[in-house]
Amino acid sequence: MTWLMNVYSQIRRKWLWICLAFAILFMNVFSLANLTNKPGVWYDEGINIELARNFAEFGKLDLITEPLTFTGYGALIGSTGYPVTLPLALFFKIFGFGFAQARIYMLLWMNLALFAAFLFVKKRWGTGAAAAAVLLFVTFPPFYGNGRSVMGEIPGFVFMLWFLDWFLSGKKLWLAGIFLGLAVISKPSIFVFLIPATAILLALNRKDFIKKVFQLGAGSLIPFVVWVGIYADHAFSRNTWLNLKDHFANPYKEAGFSSAMNIKNNLLAFFQTPTLVYFLLLFVIIAAAGFLGREFFRRNRFFLILAGFYGLFSLFYFLKSLGYLRYLIAAQLLILIFLEPSLRVLENRFLPNKKIHLTAVILSLLILFQLGYLFTRAKLFYSSREERVFQYVERNFPESTVGVINIPPIASLIPPDKRFQTISSYGLRGVGENPLLREENRLPGVIILDSREPLEDKYVDILKRFYGLVAAIDGDTLIYKKN
């Protein structure tokens, strides 16, 4: 019995670390079970995968629109920056190219995010708060939806935590600046709001304002200089910066959506969106703790103020968008980080002579709720279409050139010396000539298109004249062979 008591005693002392190990194991097993098809590889992700592949094979962070020919506009392509795509290119160099390799690479980022969050929270509020944050992360469906995809949300969040860690410590602000720059470049549409939020906090604090701004700015300049080096041919072009400015102001302008229209629609749908209502309730808990817990606010005021302004800016950008919740992912994860210490503040205030640990009860219920939602109602769309289309083409037309019309994930799989493609989406209009516009003797041997995107009559006529339909994958991805 003695050894059993010793084991029990060890488990009691280490149970929070056991929770961390269990959370990491759960996340990896759950992710590996549907690595490349849940969520399926989607539009923007396909662009990022091709950018990494092209850099691994040719040293160019750009897209190929016809065999071995680059657009020359790599600086304007893709919503995810080089801190994500360059390491992926190295991963492809070492382990080979494929969707599985790309998703395993992102799974490494997800593991890093859990470790970074655990250490960040542990330093401020202890192991219990850190374990709670990690358990909330691994049961939160968008953590997988955003994390598995080759996008900049989770890598940027890792850089954000490292920035916050150094910035809030007040030491080596130049290093905090480097992580700030890496976060912003990883996913500008999400993490650029760290810049005004940090500036407001420094202005409110006022102490050594100029010195701190200079140190942060000097550090942030380093990742930007690397970006300039990668895109040296276009980084100093006035058109590049005008295009970036227009895209950030409203990437949906060319599609006929105004910011005012989007804000109105998103506000009307706000309380009909369960995720937004859920996080609004969690935010109320944190706000109440900050208002009622003076000591809690005093100790964490810089973090609370910075996170608050960042959240407001992110919310405004979300409202301007077409309702993409991924713009709020970093703010949501920050709320989950604050939740355990906030609940503890409220519990100590209202239940000073507690007989039960209400914070633990509430967190357990929330974790179970998120876990149930993850397995039953989470909208992690399933698709293996892209790989099946590529396998069909490889099996039946191994020597043919292939033209892909506005399906970047499929185009990323086509060998670069056989790849034609055109891309046209919000903020990225008409990249590459439509393969069907080429001269008759230079038309691709195979054309792949999505039937849900109607073709103009001139393209339909060319298809009828020179091509025959040979397959329809999932009913909407059509494969044509040249007659």
Buried (B, 14 or more C-beta within 10 A) or exposed (E): EEEEEEEEEEEEEEBBEEBBEBBBEBBBEBBEEBBBBBBBBBBBBBBBBBBBBBBBBEEBBBBBBBBEBBBEBBBBBBBBBBBBBBBBBEBBEEEEBBBBBBBBBBBEBBBBBBBBBBEBBBEBBBBBBBBBBBBBBBBBBBBBBBBBBBBBBBBBBBBBBBBBBBBBEEEEBBBBBBBBBBBBBBBBBBBBBBBEBBBBBBEEEEEEEEEBBBBBBEBBBEBBEBBBEBBEEBBEEEEBEEBBEEBEEBBBBBEEBEBEEBBEBBEEEBEEBEBBEBBEEBBEBBBBBBEBBEEBBEBBBBBBBBBBBBBBBBBBBBBBBBBEBBBBBBBBBBBBBBBBBBBBBBBBEEEEEEEEBBBBEBBEEBBEEBBEBBEEEBEBEEBBBBBBBBEBBBEEBEEBBBBBBBBBBBBBBBBBEBBBBBBBBBBBEEBBBBBBEBEEEEBBBBBBBBEEEEBEEEBEEBBEEBBEEBBEBEEEBBBBBBE
